[in-house]
Amino acid sequence: MNTSNPGQPISRDQVLVAHAAEMIARTAFSQDDFAQSLSANLHLLIPAKAVGKDVPNFGSLTHGDGFLKTSGTWLRRVNRWLSGEVDLPCWIEEAWVQSLTGEFQECCLNELASRYGLTGARELESDGNALGEFGQLVVKLGQTVQLGSEILSDGRIDDDDLAKLPDFVDRLRAVEARCSGLRSHAEDVLEQQTAPATLLTLHQVNSRL
């Protein structure tokens, strides 16, 4: 999904809302699920702010009339953000992105990064599975090559390709992000290996002085 429109620029919060709405519409992750995930992430990332802004902590609530009332109030509040009735506040943005899942989070991050001329570098999963990430890169690259071949079948990118270009841009961003993440991981390993050698050289130099 790509929300960019050259004729009608959209705001940062509209990008966030669009990707959340797309995720809810296309997956089994309901609006209620998103609302509870958002609440949990807010209390995890900015607990004091969450309490100060009356964000319910469902982890500490017991089921009953109070739970239902609190849940309903929060769901209506999230719905107003999703519908655009109320602007999304900046303090909620990071938790909002973290509440997106899979490709929706990745596409959202890539699009937000591209607005500043950056690449949404994707970190390796928590288990550090570089091989798995490389496999995902190969898959993304294959999808990008396939679509790119269709677009460039006439040797150019022009108005005839408008219907396919948003998806093409999304796939290119996904490839860029995974390449950047893997490159950063490789660079980190190189730095860890070269740092001891550099310290040893400095020590030898100092010893001769």
ChimeraX commands (.cxc) that place a marker at each C-alpha (Angstrom):
marker #1 position 0.00,0.00,0.00 radius 0.5
marker #1 position 1.24,3.47,-0.89 radius 0.5
marker #1 position -0.72,6.51,0.23 radius 0.5
marker #1 position 1.34,9.03,-1.72 radius 0.5
marker #1 position -0.53,11.21,-4.19 radius 0.5
marker #1 position 1.51,13.72,-6.20 radius 0.5
marker #1 position -1.54,15.89,-6.76 radius 0.5
marker #1 position -2.65,15.92,-3.15 radius 0.5
marker #1 position 0.07,15.56,-0.49 radius 0.5
marker #1 position -1.10,13.91,2.71 radius 0.5
marker #1 position 0.09,14.46,6.26 radius 0.5
marker #1 position 2.15,12.14,8.43 radius 0.5
marker #1 position -0.82,11.20,10.62 radius 0.5
marker #1 position -2.88,10.40,7.51 radius 0.5
marker #1 position -0.18,7.92,6.47 radius 0.5
marker #1 position -0.39,6.26,9.89 radius 0.5
marker #1 position -4.17,6.09,9.82 radius 0.5
marker #1 position -4.29,4.78,6.25 radius 0.5
marker #1 position -2.01,1.83,6.99 radius 0.5
marker #1 position -3.92,0.93,10.16 radius 0.5
marker #1 position -7.25,1.09,8.34 radius 0.5
marker #1 position -5.86,-1.07,5.53 radius 0.5
marker #1 position -4.61,-3.66,8.03 radius 0.5
marker #1 position -7.97,-3.82,9.81 radius 0.5
marker #1 position -9.84,-4.12,6.50 radius 0.5
marker #1 position -7.62,-6.85,5.05 radius 0.5
marker #1 position -6.78,-9.06,8.03 radius 0.5
marker #1 position -8.45,-10.79,10.96 radius 0.5
marker #1 position -6.94,-8.10,13.23 radius 0.5
marker #1 position -10.08,-6.23,14.24 radius 0.5
marker #1 position -10.45,-2.61,15.29 radius 0.5
marker #1 position -10.89,-3.82,18.88 radius 0.5
marker #1 position -7.67,-5.84,18.61 radius 0.5
marker #1 position -5.85,-2.78,17.30 radius 0.5
marker #1 position -7.23,-0.58,20.08 radius 0.5
marker #1 position -6.05,-2.98,22.78 radius 0.5
marker #1 position -2.65,-3.41,21.13 radius 0.5
marker #1 position -2.28,0.37,20.92 radius 0.5
marker #1 position -3.13,0.70,24.61 radius 0.5
marker #1 position -0.58,-1.97,25.56 radius 0.5
marker #1 position 2.16,-0.33,23.47 radius 0.5
marker #1 position 1.45,3.11,24.92 radius 0.5
marker #1 position 1.79,1.79,28.47 radius 0.5
marker #1 position 4.96,-0.04,27.45 radius 0.5
marker #1 position 6.63,2.87,25.64 radius 0.5
marker #1 position 5.38,5.93,27.52 radius 0.5
marker #1 position 3.64,4.72,30.72 radius 0.5
marker #1 position 3.50,8.10,32.49 radius 0.5
marker #1 position 2.08,9.83,29.41 radius 0.5
marker #1 position -0.43,7.02,28.89 radius 0.5
marker #1 position -1.72,7.37,32.45 radius 0.5
marker #1 position -1.85,11.16,32.12 radius 0.5
marker #1 position -3.86,10.87,28.90 radius 0.5
marker #1 position -6.34,8.38,30.40 radius 0.5
marker #1 position -5.26,5.46,28.23 radius 0.5
marker #1 position -6.68,2.29,29.83 radius 0.5
marker #1 position -4.27,-0.44,30.86 radius 0.5
marker #1 position -6.22,-3.58,29.99 radius 0.5
marker #1 position -3.55,-5.75,31.57 radius 0.5
marker #1 position -4.56,-4.50,35.01 radius 0.5
marker #1 position -8.33,-4.44,34.45 radius 0.5
marker #1 position -10.65,-7.26,35.46 radius 0.5
marker #1 position -13.56,-8.30,33.28 radius 0.5
marker #1 position -16.89,-6.86,34.31 radius 0.5
marker #1 position -19.00,-3.74,33.86 radius 0.5
marker #1 position -15.99,-1.50,34.47 radius 0.5
marker #1 position -13.93,-3.34,31.88 radius 0.5
marker #1 position -16.69,-3.11,29.27 radius 0.5
marker #1 position -17.24,0.59,29.88 radius 0.5
marker #1 position -13.53,1.38,29.73 radius 0.5
marker #1 position -13.06,-0.78,26.66 radius 0.5
marker #1 position -15.99,0.86,24.88 radius 0.5
marker #1 position -14.76,4.37,25.67 radius 0.5
marker #1 position -11.25,3.60,24.40 radius 0.5
marker #1 position -12.55,1.90,21.26 radius 0.5
marker #1 position -14.64,4.97,20.40 radius 0.5
marker #1 position -11.60,7.17,20.97 radius 0.5
marker #1 position -9.46,5.05,18.62 radius 0.5
marker #1 position -12.28,4.98,16.08 radius 0.5
marker #1 position -12.32,8.79,15.97 radius 0.5
marker #1 position -8.61,8.72,15.11 radius 0.5
marker #1 position -9.13,6.03,12.47 radius 0.5
marker #1 position -12.04,7.88,10.86 radius 0.5
marker #1 position -10.14,11.16,10.75 radius 0.5
marker #1 position -12.74,12.84,12.93 radius 0.5
marker #1 position -9.93,13.74,15.37 radius 0.5
marker #1 position -6.30,14.31,14.38 radius 0.5
marker #1 position -3.81,11.73,15.59 radius 0.5
marker #1 position -1.66,13.28,18.37 radius 0.5
marker #1 position 2.12,13.10,17.93 radius 0.5
marker #1 position 2.69,11.38,21.29 radius 0.5
marker #1 position 0.83,8.32,20.06 radius 0.5
marker #1 position 2.69,7.81,16.77 radius 0.5
marker #1 position 5.42,5.38,17.87 radius 0.5
marker #1 position 2.98,3.10,19.68 radius 0.5
marker #1 position 0.64,3.33,16.67 radius 0.5
marker #1 position 3.35,2.02,14.34 radius 0.5
marker #1 position 4.27,-0.73,16.81 radius 0.5
marker #1 position 0.62,-1.82,16.83 radius 0.5
marker #1 position 0.68,-2.48,13.10 radius 0.5
marker #1 position 1.57,-6.02,12.06 radius 0.5
marker #1 position 3.83,-7.57,9.45 radius 0.5
marker #1 position 3.87,-5.98,6.03 radius 0.5
marker #1 position 1.59,-3.13,7.16 radius 0.5
marker #1 position 4.13,-1.97,9.73 radius 0.5
marker #1 position 6.96,-2.38,7.24 radius 0.5
marker #1 position 5.17,-0.43,4.50 radius 0.5
marker #1 position 4.21,2.31,6.94 radius 0.5
marker #1 position 7.77,2.70,8.20 radius 0.5
marker #1 position 9.14,2.72,4.66 radius 0.5
marker #1 position 6.68,5.37,3.53 radius 0.5
marker #1 position 7.30,7.58,6.56 radius 0.5
marker #1 position 11.06,7.29,6.04 radius 0.5
marker #1 position 10.79,8.11,2.34 radius 0.5
marker #1 position 9.07,11.41,3.16 radius 0.5
marker #1 position 12.40,12.54,4.61 radius 0.5
marker #1 position 14.58,10.98,1.93 radius 0.5
marker #1 position 15.52,8.10,4.24 radius 0.5
marker #1 position 15.32,4.33,4.08 radius 0.5
marker #1 position 13.22,2.49,6.67 radius 0.5
marker #1 position 16.02,0.11,7.64 radius 0.5
marker #1 position 14.57,-3.08,9.07 radius 0.5
marker #1 position 16.29,-4.53,12.12 radius 0.5
marker #1 position 16.83,-8.26,12.35 radius 0.5
marker #1 position 14.23,-10.19,14.29 radius 0.5
marker #1 position 14.92,-10.71,17.99 radius 0.5
marker #1 position 16.51,-14.11,17.36 radius 0.5
marker #1 position 19.05,-12.49,15.04 radius 0.5
marker #1 position 18.09,-14.80,12.19 radius 0.5
marker #1 position 20.11,-13.21,9.40 radius 0.5
marker #1 position 19.48,-16.17,7.09 radius 0.5
marker #1 position 15.73,-15.74,7.49 radius 0.5
marker #1 position 16.01,-12.04,6.76 radius 0.5
marker #1 position 18.11,-12.77,3.69 radius 0.5
marker #1 position 15.47,-15.24,2.54 radius 0.5
marker #1 position 12.84,-12.51,2.93 radius 0.5
marker #1 position 15.04,-10.15,0.92 radius 0.5
marker #1 position 15.25,-12.71,-1.90 radius 0.5
marker #1 position 11.45,-13.09,-1.89 radius 0.5
marker #1 position 10.90,-9.31,-1.91 radius 0.5
marker #1 position 13.50,-8.91,-4.65 radius 0.5
marker #1 position 11.82,-11.58,-6.77 radius 0.5
marker #1 position 8.44,-9.87,-6.41 radius 0.5
marker #1 position 10.00,-6.53,-7.31 radius 0.5
marker #1 position 11.74,-7.93,-10.39 radius 0.5
marker #1 position 8.50,-9.55,-11.55 radius 0.5
marker #1 position 6.47,-6.37,-11.28 radius 0.5
marker #1 position 9.32,-4.24,-12.63 radius 0.5
marker #1 position 9.52,-6.50,-15.69 radius 0.5
marker #1 position 5.82,-5.93,-16.37 radius 0.5
marker #1 position 6.17,-2.17,-16.01 radius 0.5
marker #1 position 9.32,-1.97,-18.14 radius 0.5
marker #1 position 8.13,-4.36,-20.83 radius 0.5
marker #1 position 7.92,-1.36,-23.19 radius 0.5
marker #1 position 11.28,-0.01,-22.02 radius 0.5
marker #1 position 10.00,2.93,-20.01 radius 0.5
marker #1 position 8.00,4.07,-16.98 radius 0.5
marker #1 position 5.20,6.45,-17.93 radius 0.5
marker #1 position 1.52,7.28,-17.47 radius 0.5
marker #1 position 0.51,3.86,-18.80 radius 0.5
marker #1 position 2.02,2.32,-15.67 radius 0.5
marker #1 position 0.22,4.49,-13.10 radius 0.5
marker #1 position -1.97,1.67,-11.80 radius 0.5
marker #1 position 1.08,-0.47,-10.96 radius 0.5
marker #1 position 3.47,2.21,-9.71 radius 0.5
marker #1 position 2.24,2.49,-6.08 radius 0.5
marker #1 position 2.79,-1.25,-5.56 radius 0.5
marker #1 position 6.14,-1.03,-7.37 radius 0.5
marker #1 position 7.29,1.78,-5.06 radius 0.5
marker #1 position 6.21,-0.23,-2.00 radius 0.5
marker #1 position 8.21,-3.25,-3.16 radius 0.5
marker #1 position 11.29,-1.17,-3.91 radius 0.5
marker #1 position 11.13,0.39,-0.44 radius 0.5
marker #1 position 10.80,-3.04,1.15 radius 0.5
marker #1 position 13.91,-4.27,-0.69 radius 0.5
marker #1 position 15.84,-1.12,0.27 radius 0.5
marker #1 position 14.86,-1.51,3.93 radius 0.5
marker #1 position 15.89,-5.16,4.15 radius 0.5
marker #1 position 19.16,-4.48,2.32 radius 0.5
marker #1 position 19.90,-1.66,4.74 radius 0.5
marker #1 position 19.10,-3.83,7.76 radius 0.5
marker #1 position 21.35,-6.66,6.60 radius 0.5
marker #1 position 24.12,-4.22,5.69 radius 0.5
marker #1 position 23.97,-2.68,9.17 radius 0.5
marker #1 position 24.19,-6.14,10.74 radius 0.5
marker #1 position 27.23,-7.02,8.60 radius 0.5
marker #1 position 28.87,-3.69,9.47 radius 0.5
marker #1 position 28.27,-4.28,13.19 radius 0.5
marker #1 position 30.03,-7.66,12.98 radius 0.5
marker #1 position 32.95,-6.09,11.08 radius 0.5
marker #1 position 33.27,-3.36,13.71 radius 0.5
marker #1 position 33.30,-5.94,16.51 radius 0.5
marker #1 position 36.09,-7.83,14.77 radius 0.5
marker #1 position 38.22,-4.79,13.91 radius 0.5
marker #1 position 37.87,-3.01,17.27 radius 0.5
marker #1 position 40.13,-5.42,19.25 radius 0.5
marker #1 position 42.77,-5.25,16.50 radius 0.5
marker #1 position 42.69,-1.44,16.58 radius 0.5
marker #1 position 43.06,-1.39,20.37 radius 0.5
marker #1 position 45.98,-3.82,20.17 radius 0.5
marker #1 position 47.74,-1.62,17.60 radius 0.5
marker #1 position 47.26,1.46,19.76 radius 0.5
marker #1 position 48.60,-0.41,22.77 radius 0.5
marker #1 position 51.70,-1.49,20.83 radius 0.5
marker #1 position 52.30,2.07,19.63 radius 0.5
marker #1 position 51.93,3.47,23.15 radius 0.5
marker #1 position 54.31,0.84,24.51 radius 0.5
marker #1 position 57.05,2.00,22.15 radius 0.5
marker #1 position 56.69,5.65,23.19 radius 0.5
marker link #1:1,2 radius 0.2
marker link #1:2,3 radius 0.2
marker link #1:3,4 radius 0.2
marker link #1:4,5 radius 0.2
marker link #1:5,6 radius 0.2
marker link #1:6,7 radius 0.2
marker link #1:7,8 radius 0.2
marker link #1:8,9 radius 0.2
marker link #1:9,10 radius 0.2
marker link #1:10,11 radius 0.2
marker link #1:11,12 radius 0.2
marker link #1:12,13 radius 0.2
marker link #1:13,14 radius 0.2
marker link #1:14,15 radius 0.2
marker link #1:15,16 radius 0.2
marker link #1:16,17 radius 0.2
marker link #1:17,18 radius 0.2
marker link #1:18,19 radius 0.2
marker link #1:19,20 radius 0.2
marker link #1:20,21 radius 0.2
marker link #1:21,22 radius 0.2
marker link #1:22,23 radius 0.2
marker link #1:23,24 radius 0.2
marker link #1:24,25 radius 0.2
marker link #1:25,26 radius 0.2
marker link #1:26,27 radius 0.2
marker link #1:27,28 radius 0.2
marker link #1:28,29 radius 0.2
marker link #1:29,30 radius 0.2
marker link #1:30,31 radius 0.2
marker link #1:31,32 radius 0.2
marker link #1:32,33 radius 0.2
marker link #1:33,34 radius 0.2
marker link #1:34,35 radius 0.2
marker link #1:35,36 radius 0.2
marker link #1:36,37 radius 0.2
marker link #1:37,38 radius 0.2
marker link #1:38,39 radius 0.2
marker link #1:39,40 radius 0.2
marker link #1:40,41 radius 0.2
marker link #1:41,42 radius 0.2
marker link #1:42,43 radius 0.2
marker link #1:43,44 radius 0.2
marker link #1:44,45 radius 0.2
marker link #1:45,46 radius 0.2
marker link #1:46,47 radius 0.2
marker link #1:47,48 radius 0.2
marker link #1:48,49 radius 0.2
marker link #1:49,50 radius 0.2
marker link #1:50,51 radius 0.2
marker link #1:51,52 radius 0.2
marker link #1:52,53 radius 0.2
marker link #1:53,54 radius 0.2
marker link #1:54,55 radius 0.2
marker link #1:55,56 radius 0.2
marker link #1:56,57 radius 0.2
marker link #1:57,58 radius 0.2
marker link #1:58,59 radius 0.2
marker link #1:59,60 radius 0.2
marker link #1:60,61 radius 0.2
marker link #1:61,62 radius 0.2
marker link #1:62,63 radius 0.2
marker link #1:63,64 radius 0.2
marker link #1:64,65 radius 0.2
marker link #1:65,66 radius 0.2
marker link #1:66,67 radius 0.2
marker link #1:67,68 radius 0.2
marker link #1:68,69 radius 0.2
marker link #1:69,70 radius 0.2
marker link #1:70,71 radius 0.2
marker link #1:71,72 radius 0.2
marker link #1:72,73 radius 0.2
marker link #1:73,74 radius 0.2
marker link #1:74,75 radius 0.2
marker link #1:75,76 radius 0.2
marker link #1:76,77 radius 0.2
marker link #1:77,78 radius 0.2
marker link #1:78,79 radius 0.2
marker link #1:79,80 radius 0.2
marker link #1:80,81 radius 0.2
marker link #1:81,82 radius 0.2
marker link #1:82,83 radius 0.2
marker link #1:83,84 radius 0.2
marker link #1:84,85 radius 0.2
marker link #1:85,86 radius 0.2
marker link #1:86,87 radius 0.2
marker link #1:87,88 radius 0.2
marker link #1:88,89 radius 0.2
marker link #1:89,90 radius 0.2
marker link #1:90,91 radius 0.2
marker link #1:91,92 radius 0.2
marker link #1:92,93 radius 0.2
marker link #1:93,94 radius 0.2
marker link #1:94,95 radius 0.2
marker link #1:95,96 radius 0.2
marker link #1:96,97 radius 0.2
marker link #1:97,98 radius 0.2
marker link #1:98,99 radius 0.2
marker link #1:99,100 radius 0.2
marker link #1:100,101 radius 0.2
marker link #1:101,102 radius 0.2
marker link #1:102,103 radius 0.2
marker link #1:103,104 radius 0.2
marker link #1:104,105 radius 0.2
marker link #1:105,106 radius 0.2
marker link #1:106,107 radius 0.2
marker link #1:107,108 radius 0.2
marker link #1:108,109 radius 0.2
marker link #1:109,110 radius 0.2
marker link #1:110,111 radius 0.2
marker link #1:111,112 radius 0.2
marker link #1:112,113 radius 0.2
marker link #1:113,114 radius 0.2
marker link #1:114,115 radius 0.2
marker link #1:115,116 radius 0.2
marker link #1:116,117 radius 0.2
marker link #1:117,118 radius 0.2
marker link #1:118,119 radius 0.2
marker link #1:119,120 radius 0.2
marker link #1:120,121 radius 0.2
marker link #1:121,122 radius 0.2
marker link #1:122,123 radius 0.2
marker link #1:123,124 radius 0.2
marker link #1:124,125 radius 0.2
marker link #1:125,126 radius 0.2
marker link #1:126,127 radius 0.2
marker link #1:127,128 radius 0.2
marker link #1:128,129 radius 0.2
marker link #1:129,130 radius 0.2
marker link #1:130,131 radius 0.2
marker link #1:131,132 radius 0.2
marker link #1:132,133 radius 0.2
marker link #1:133,134 radius 0.2
marker link #1:134,135 radius 0.2
marker link #1:135,136 radius 0.2
marker link #1:136,137 radius 0.2
marker link #1:137,138 radius 0.2
marker link #1:138,139 radius 0.2
marker link #1:139,140 radius 0.2
marker link #1:140,141 radius 0.2
marker link #1:141,142 radius 0.2
marker link #1:142,143 radius 0.2
marker link #1:143,144 radius 0.2
marker link #1:144,145 radius 0.2
marker link #1:145,146 radius 0.2
marker link #1:146,147 radius 0.2
marker link #1:147,148 radius 0.2
marker link #1:148,149 radius 0.2
marker link #1:149,150 radius 0.2
marker link #1:150,151 radius 0.2
marker link #1:151,152 radius 0.2
marker link #1:152,153 radius 0.2
marker link #1:153,154 radius 0.2
marker link #1:154,155 radius 0.2
marker link #1:155,156 radius 0.2
marker link #1:156,157 radius 0.2
marker link #1:157,158 radius 0.2
marker link #1:158,159 radius 0.2
marker link #1:159,160 radius 0.2
marker link #1:160,161 radius 0.2
marker link #1:161,162 radius 0.2
marker link #1:162,163 radius 0.2
marker link #1:163,164 radius 0.2
marker link #1:164,165 radius 0.2
marker link #1:165,166 radius 0.2
marker link #1:166,167 radius 0.2
marker link #1:167,168 radius 0.2
marker link #1:168,169 radius 0.2
marker link #1:169,170 radius 0.2
marker link #1:170,171 radius 0.2
marker link #1:171,172 radius 0.2
marker link #1:172,173 radius 0.2
marker link #1:173,174 radius 0.2
marker link #1:174,175 radius 0.2
marker link #1:175,176 radius 0.2
marker link #1:176,177 radius 0.2
marker link #1:177,178 radius 0.2
marker link #1:178,179 radius 0.2
marker link #1:179,180 radius 0.2
marker link #1:180,181 radius 0.2
marker link #1:181,182 radius 0.2
marker link #1:182,183 radius 0.2
marker link #1:183,184 radius 0.2
marker link #1:184,185 radius 0.2
marker link #1:185,186 radius 0.2
marker link #1:186,187 radius 0.2
marker link #1:187,188 radius 0.2
marker link #1:188,189 radius 0.2
marker link #1:189,190 radius 0.2
marker link #1:190,191 radius 0.2
marker link #1:191,192 radius 0.2
marker link #1:192,193 radius 0.2
marker link #1:193,194 radius 0.2
marker link #1:194,195 radius 0.2
marker link #1:195,196 radius 0.2
marker link #1:196,197 radius 0.2
marker link #1:197,198 radius 0.2
marker link #1:198,199 radius 0.2
marker link #1:199,200 radius 0.2
marker link #1:200,201 radius 0.2
marker link #1:201,202 radius 0.2
marker link #1:202,203 radius 0.2
marker link #1:203,204 radius 0.2
marker link #1:204,205 radius 0.2
marker link #1:205,206 radius 0.2
marker link #1:206,207 radius 0.2
marker link #1:207,208 radius 0.2
marker link #1:208,209 radius 0.2
view
